[in-house]
Amino acid sequence: MLKHTISIDETSNPGTTLKQFCESCKRAKLKDPDDLIAQVESAIKEFSDRGSELVAVGSQFQIKRVLSGNDYEITLDVSFGVKRSLVSKMKSLFSL
């Protein structure tokens, strides 16, 4: 089973983030990763675009979304314009 957390903020590169996720899917040898990759790609693009727009006007955006199926559980941890403590960053990094 693939368990993966994708953290996205205003400093993230959506292309690099998606590439890393695709590599994780290949290593996990998922049966049909194309649909999952398409869902994650769409979510990353949407969250990155909306988050950037909100930060540009001085707003904040924070959401956690879980995509799950029989052989995967993907957590999208999205935070734009939010100042996070070191402890919060560590928890997110290690999915605590």
N, C-alpha and C positions, 0 to 999 in steps of 0.2 A: 504494500500500500504506500502510495506517495503522500507524504504530509509535507507541505511546503508553505512558508509564510513569505509574502511579498510585501515589502515596505515601500511606500511611495510618498515622497514629499516634494517640495519645490526644487530641491537639488537633484532629484532623480532624473536619469535619462531613460525615457520609456523604451527606447530601442534596446539598450543594454539590459534593462530589467527583463524584457521579454526574451531576449537571447539566453540569459541565465536560466529562466524558467524552462525554455525549450530543452536546454541541456539536461536539466533535472528530469524532465519527462523521458528523455532518451535513456538516461541511466536507470530509471525506474522500470523501463521496458513496459510501459502501459500498452494495452491492446490497441486502442484507437485514440491516440492523443490529439488528433487534428481538431476535433470538436472542442475539447477542453482548451487547447491553445487558442482557438478562435474566441472562446468566451473570455479567457483571461486577457487576450489582446484588446478586445472591445472594452472591457472594464478598465484596463490600464489607460487606454486612450481617453475614455470618457472622464475618468477621475482626474487625470493629469490636465486635461483641457479646462474642466470646470474649476479645479483647484487653482490653476494659474489665473483664471479670470477673477476669482474671488480675492486672491491675494493682491491682485493689481488694484482693487478698489478698497483694500484695507480690511477685508473680512477674513474669517477663519473657516476651515473646513476639516472635519475629522470624522472618519467612518471606518468601521471594520465590517468586512463582508466575507462570508464563508461560502465557497463553492465545494459541494461534496457529491461523491458518487460511490459506486461499489469499490473502486480501487484507488480513490484519491480524496484528499481533503486539503483544499487550497484556501488560505486565509489572506485576504487583501487588507493590509493595515495602511490606511491613507490618512495623511495629516498635512494640511497646507496652512501656513501662517500661524501655526500653534507652536508656542515655545514649550519644549519638552525638557523635563529634568533628566539628569544622567541616569537615575534609577528607572525612569520610564523608558528611556532608550534601551537600557540593558534588558528590561523585561520584554520589550518588543523584539529585540534581537534573539533572545532565547525562548520566545513564545511562552513566557510565564504568566 
